[in-house]
Amino acid sequence: MINSRPFRHARRALLTMISAAALLGATTAAQAQDIKERNLRFAFSLAKDHPLGMGAQKFADAVASKSGGKMKVTLFPNAVLGGDPQNLASVRGGTLDFTSMATGLIASIDKRFMVFDLPFLFNNAQEAYAIADGPVGTQMLADLAKHDAIGLGIWDLGFRHMTNSRRPITRFEDVQGLKIRVIASPIFIDLFNTLGANPVPMTFGEVYGALESRAIDGQDNPVAVIESAKFAEVQKFLSLTRHVYTGMPFLMSKKTWDGMSAAERNIIRAAADEAKLEERKLTLQKEGQSVDALRKLMQVNEVSAEEVARLRQKVQPVTVKFTKEIGESVVQQVNTELARIRSAK
């Protein structure tokens, strides 16, 4: 006599699998109904072949893939829709869907973001990522909703270095008297004033022309930006100072976000997380490559550890001053976390 129990178990298991598949199909179909045809716009000031531009493309591709092609993100690089201040205003006003810009510019609506711009704060990118992705950065991004923006993570521009057309910067005194373009952030203006330079606030799209005409002597940016913006064509000297780290918050219009379903928001969040990791990886890879490429086009010099320590000491008043503006509790939280990270090594 054949035991029919195994067949009954197998049949029951098969029916369970069919039911589960049907339920999953129904859920997916329901979610698909919540995903609308959307044409979204993402504007930024950097070139499309810069790591940030490549991260933006990764985001656009991930959104299209996860939405089954219903949600499309069109990129507008090279400040074609306006500079960073215009893009920030447009995102907050709901006429632009996405943008990304330096923390120093986001500080115009929330001064706490200046904590990332404190000179010589981070020793490496991993420390900056830990702060950006930890409690401090997460809270700051969440609070942007009060300013009509949704924070979707902090991307990586890298450590800033100085270029100019007059002389190598090997010590503190070499900065003095140089007319240097800075982002329109109080901390950057104060930093270069303290170094004895003449800071000139200017949007990124205007920098190349100002360097070419010698309206300014130099500027500061990470090496990948210096390379992609072709500043080597109008600058002779690159000094690897690593004086400030620049994070790039990725922002979405709250108006656009509020009009989306939960399924659409999940797609945006997941795509933004993937793009952030990719963009950071590309930035780290690109840094060494860019320095090597720029050595063939410019006179590149390192700054000694002793002189970096001296520069750090010279700009200490900037850290003290802006700690009060940022909020002493925020700066203390960051310093405590950095101390923990360093002691764990």
Buried (B, 14 or more C-beta within 10 A) or exposed (E): EEEEEEEEEEEEEEEEEEEEEEEEEEEEEEBEEEBEEBEBBBBBBBBBEBBBBBBBBBBBBBBBEBBEEBBBBEBBBBBEBBBBEBBBBBBBEBEBBBBBBBBBBBBBBBBBBBBBBBBBBBEEBEBBBBBBBBEBBBEBBEBBEEBBBBBBBBBBBBBBBBBBBBBBBBEBEBBEEBBBBBBBBBBBBBBBEBBBBEBBEBBBBBBBEBBBEEEBBBBBBBBBBBBBBEBBEBBBBBBBBBBBBBBBBBBBBBBBBEEBEEBBBBBBBEBBBBBBBBBBBBBBEBBEEBBEBBEEBBEBBEBEEEBBEEBBEBBEEBBEBBBEBBBEEBBEBBBEBBEEBEEEE
